[in-house]
Amino acid sequence: MESPLITVIVPVYNVEPYLPRCIDSVLSQSYRNIEVLVVDDGSTDGSPSLCDYYAEHDDRVRVVHEPNRGLSEARNTALNLMRGSLVTMVDGDDWLAPEALTTLSEAIVAHDADVAVGRWQLVPDGENPAPPTSPTRPAKVFTRDEAIDEVFYQGVLTNSSCSRLFKSEIFQSLRYEPGLLYEDLALVYDILLQTQRVVYTPALVYYYRQRPDSITGLFTPRRAQVVRILKDLEQRVAVEAPRHLPAVRSRLLSACFNILLLCPQDDEMTRSIASRCWQGIRRLRLRCLIDPRVRSKNKLGILASFAGKRLFLAVFGNKGVEK
């Protein structure tokens, strides 16, 4: 039998120096039955020409050029066009390990899962990672409820949409919210509600490039969106599924710590953001302190917070508690 068609979604925005490695890693996968949907999100560098070059030289590649609307809209465009029964996403400056799609698709079949998640490696820009090695630990299967808690307690499952393979039917009625910096986090709960089982394999499948100009390395008021997203989810889960409240609150506490430590204290807007984060920490810290699944890093932050905001900031500086 022919292997199922996998749709690989590649959003592209001004990543000309990195795009060849990304697309080459997709086209050279040991898993051959793929379609590659490359969505050029209004790039102003040489990326559009590179996208067209690949489409001209490999009939598995389809390119869509559209005005710049952001990562969410680029992914949504591809989700509207995909033909595969399985789908994965690769950011245009990242790349896949050679066996990524084979590893993830086999995990879905072997464990009758709706989503397969692999390990990813952070690679500083300009460096080359060591070749992937065979995993020494077995795959782990999570039920839907276990997967939700694992994500929000920040275990081996993360909220990222990369380094994983989904059954396409999951996205039948789901799309990414435009304009968000944390579009993956905003959708992950709804994605997991569509699943029965999620399998995690410790095999390395994805390389995430850490660029010095990345927005995640800088503070802007948009980064505070993470706190709003998690507060909204906390309210929703309190009504729909209270059993997940401790996990969501743990993740919210982590976000409050992180944004507080990133916030400059020198203007009114950022002081207001920092104040709201501190209020969130004070509201959540006792619950999270007695929760055995909350990360030890966050518990250290909780203990420091009891000494007051000034001492907390002096202890942690701008290192951040969340990662």
C-alpha positions in Angstrom: 0.0 0.0 0.0 1.1 3.5 -0.7 2.1 5.6 2.3 -0.4 8.3 3.3 0.2 11.7 1.8 1.8 14.1 4.2 1.3 17.8 3.7 4.3 19.9 4.8 3.4 23.5 5.4 6.3 26.0 5.1 5.4 29.7 5.9 8.0 32.0 4.5 8.8 35.6 5.3 12.2 37.2 4.5 14.2 34.1 5.2 16.3 34.0 2.0 19.6 32.9 3.7 17.9 30.0 5.5 15.2 28.8 3.1 17.3 26.4 1.0 18.3 24.4 4.0 14.7 24.3 5.1 13.2 23.2 1.9 16.1 20.8 1.0 15.6 19.1 4.3 11.9 18.5 3.4 12.5 17.3 -0.1 15.2 14.9 1.0 13.1 13.2 3.6 13.3 9.4 3.5 9.4 9.6 3.5 8.7 10.4 -0.2 4.9 10.8 -0.5 4.6 14.4 0.4 3.2 17.7 -0.8 5.0 20.9 0.2 2.8 24.0 0.6 5.1 27.0 0.6 3.3 30.2 1.5 5.3 33.4 0.8 3.9 35.9 3.2 4.7 39.0 1.3 8.5 38.7 1.5 10.6 41.6 0.3 13.9 39.8 -0.1 14.8 37.0 -2.5 12.6 34.4 -0.8 9.8 34.6 -3.5 12.2 33.7 -6.3 13.6 30.8 -4.2 10.1 29.5 -3.6 9.3 29.5 -7.3 12.6 27.8 -8.1 11.7 24.9 -5.9 8.2 24.6 -7.4 9.7 24.6 -10.9 12.2 21.8 -10.1 10.0 19.5 -7.9 6.4 18.8 -8.6 5.7 18.1 -5.0 6.1 21.8 -4.2 3.2 24.2 -4.5 3.8 27.9 -3.9 1.3 30.6 -2.8 2.3 34.3 -2.9 0.1 36.6 -0.8 0.4 40.0 0.9 2.1 40.1 4.3 -0.5 39.1 7.0 1.6 37.1 9.5 2.4 33.5 10.4 -1.1 32.5 11.4 -2.7 33.6 8.1 0.1 31.9 6.1 -0.5 28.6 7.9 -4.3 29.0 7.5 -3.9 29.5 3.7 -2.0 26.2 3.5 -4.5 24.4 5.8 -7.3 25.5 3.4 -5.3 23.9 0.5 -3.8 20.8 2.0 -4.6 17.4 0.5 -2.7 15.1 2.8 -4.3 13.0 5.5 -1.3 14.0 7.7 0.1 17.4 8.1 3.2 19.0 9.7 4.6 22.5 9.9 8.2 23.8 9.4 9.1 27.4 9.8 11.1 28.8 6.9 14.3 29.3 8.9 14.3 25.8 10.6 14.8 22.4 9.1 14.0 18.7 9.6 16.1 15.7 10.5 16.4 13.3 7.5 14.1 10.6 9.1 11.6 13.1 10.7 8.5 12.2 8.7 9.2 8.5 8.6 9.7 8.5 12.4 6.6 10.5 13.2 4.3 8.7 10.7 5.4 5.3 12.0 4.7 6.5 15.6 1.2 7.4 14.7 0.5 4.0 13.1 2.3 2.0 15.8 0.4 3.7 18.7 -2.9 4.5 16.9 -2.3 8.2 17.8 -3.8 11.4 16.4 -0.6 13.4 16.9 3.1 12.3 17.0 5.5 14.6 18.7 9.3 14.4 18.3 12.2 16.0 20.0 13.6 19.3 18.8 17.0 20.9 19.1 17.8 24.6 19.5 20.6 25.6 17.1 22.2 29.1 17.5 22.4 30.8 14.1 25.7 30.0 12.3 26.3 26.7 14.2 25.8 23.2 12.9 24.3 20.5 15.2 25.7 17.1 15.7 24.0 14.4 13.6 20.9 12.9 15.3 21.5 9.7 17.3 19.1 6.8 17.9 16.9 7.4 21.0 17.6 5.3 24.0 14.1 5.7 25.6 10.9 4.3 24.3 8.0 6.3 23.0 5.4 7.4 25.5 1.6 7.5 24.8 -0.6 10.1 26.4 -4.4 10.2 26.6 -6.1 13.4 25.6 -6.3 14.6 29.3 -2.8 13.5 30.0 -1.5 15.4 27.0 -3.2 18.6 28.0 -1.7 18.5 31.4 1.7 17.6 30.0 1.7 20.6 27.7 0.6 23.1 30.4 2.9 21.7 33.0 5.7 22.1 30.4 6.8 18.5 30.2 8.0 16.7 27.2 5.0 17.9 25.2 5.2 21.6 24.3 2.6 23.9 22.8 4.6 24.3 19.5 3.0 23.3 16.2 6.4 22.3 14.8 8.3 19.0 15.5 5.0 17.1 15.3 2.7 15.3 12.8 -1.0 15.7 13.0 -3.9 13.9 11.5 -5.3 16.5 9.1 -8.9 16.0 10.3 -7.9 17.8 13.5 -7.9 21.0 11.6 -11.2 20.5 10.0 -12.7 23.3 12.0 -9.6 24.9 13.6 -7.5 27.7 12.4 -4.8 29.9 13.9 -5.8 33.3 15.2 -4.4 36.1 13.1 -2.2 38.7 14.7 -1.0 36.8 17.7 2.6 36.3 18.7 1.8 33.1 20.6 -0.5 31.6 17.9 0.5 28.0 18.8 -0.2 28.5 22.5 -3.6 30.0 21.7 -4.7 26.9 19.7 -3.0 24.0 21.4 -5.8 23.3 23.9 -8.4 23.1 21.1 -6.1 20.9 19.0 -5.7 18.4 21.9 -9.5 18.3 22.4 -9.7 16.8 19.0 -7.4 13.9 19.9 -7.7 10.6 21.7 -4.0 9.7 22.0 -0.8 11.7 21.5 2.5 9.8 21.2 5.9 11.3 22.1 9.1 9.9 20.6 12.5 11.0 21.9 13.9 10.8 18.4 15.3 14.1 17.2 13.1 15.3 14.3 13.4 19.1 14.2 16.1 21.8 14.3 14.9 25.2 15.6 17.2 28.0 14.5 17.9 30.6 17.2 18.4 33.9 15.4 19.8 37.0 17.0 17.1 39.2 15.5 14.3 36.9 16.6 11.4 38.7 18.3 11.5 36.1 21.1 14.8 37.4 22.1 13.5 41.0 22.6 10.8 42.5 24.8 7.9 44.2 23.1 4.4 44.8 24.6 3.1 42.1 22.2 4.9 39.5 24.3 2.5 40.2 27.1 -0.1 38.5 24.9 1.0 35.2 26.5 -0.5 36.3 29.8 -3.8 37.3 28.3 -4.1 34.1 26.3 -3.5 32.0 29.4 -5.8 34.0 31.6 -8.6 33.6 29.0 -7.9 29.8 28.9 -7.9 29.7 32.7 -11.4 31.1 32.7 -12.6 28.8 30.0 -11.1 25.7 31.6 -12.7 26.6 35.0 -16.1 26.1 33.3 -15.4 23.4 30.8 -12.8 21.1 32.4 -11.7 22.1 36.0 -9.4 19.1 36.3 -7.0 21.0 34.0 -7.0 24.2 36.1 -3.8 23.4 38.1 -1.9 22.8 34.8 -3.1 25.9 33.1 -2.4 28.0 36.3 1.1 26.6 36.4 1.7 27.7 32.8 0.2 31.1 33.6 2.4 31.6 36.6 5.4 30.7 34.4 4.4 33.3 31.8 3.9 36.0 34.6 7.4 35.3 35.9 8.9 35.4 32.4 7.2 38.7 31.3 7.9 40.4 34.6 11.6 39.6 34.3 11.7 40.8 30.6 9.8 44.0 31.2 11.9 47.2 31.3 10.9 49.2 34.3 11.4 52.6 32.7 8.1 53.6 31.1 4.5 53.7 32.0 3.3 50.9 29.6 5.9 48.3 30.7 5.4 49.2 34.4 1.7 48.5 33.9 2.4 45.1 32.3 4.9 44.3 35.1 2.3 45.2 37.7 -0.3 42.9 36.2 2.2 40.1 36.1 3.1 40.6 39.8 -0.6 40.5 40.7 -0.9 37.2 38.8 2.1 35.8 40.7 0.6 36.7 44.0 -2.7 35.2 43.1 -1.3 31.9 41.8 1.7 31.3 43.9 0.2 29.4 46.9 -1.8 27.0 44.7 1.3 26.4 42.6 3.6 26.0 45.5 1.7 23.0 46.9 1.2 21.4 43.4 3.7 18.6 43.1 3.8 18.9 39.3 4.8 22.5 39.1 8.4 22.8 37.9 11.1 23.3 40.6 12.3 26.4 38.7 8.9 28.0 39.2 8.8 26.9 42.9 12.1 28.7 43.4 10.6 31.8 41.9 7.6 31.5 44.1 9.7 31.3 47.3 11.7 34.3 46.2 8.4 36.2 45.5 7.4 36.0 49.1 10.2 38.4 49.9 8.6 41.1 47.7 8.9 42.2 44.1 12.1 44.2 44.5 14.1 41.3 46.0 12.6 38.9 43.5 13.9 41.1 40.6 17.2 41.5 42.3 17.6 37.7 42.7 16.6 36.7 39.1 17.6 39.8 37.2 16.4 39.4 33.6 17.3 35.8 33.3 13.7 34.6 33.2 12.1 31.7 35.0 10.2 30.3 32.0 11.9 28.6 29.1 
